[in-house]
Amino acid sequence: MKVYEVPKNADQALRIRLADLLMGQMESLGKEDAYDQLLNAINLALQEGSPAHIFVAELEDAIIGAAFFNIGISMTKGGHYIWLNDLYVHKEYRNRGIAKKLLLKIIYWSENTSIKGIELETGINNEATKALYNSLGFYDIISKRYGFRF
């Protein structure tokens, strides 16, 4: 298995394979009709100059996991930080350390740039994911996240 960052100039075939994988996450959220929206987001993330990055786990030419994040600026951290928007592993490949490998790749990448920290979230009852995050040194931040959509 290899884990790598999707290049900004990724071809359309790779973008479609990535969208196909991430549709599994969308379907689990009840968004079965989100394919065009998802592909649009991937295309925006891969535009030159975008603050977004996508890392994938690939096994025998199949994309089996992906992590999508944006780089922002934090006043409390005094510089750039990562907001991990999505971390997804195909259901047939879960519990094999793939999410951990994706996160470790992002942590290593972050240590070699000007990144001051990584933030993410998970469901309050998602014990497996919380255990993964804690095992890698992430800690709980007590907050309530709000959203607004146009």
Disulfide bonds with the S-S distance in Angstrom:
none
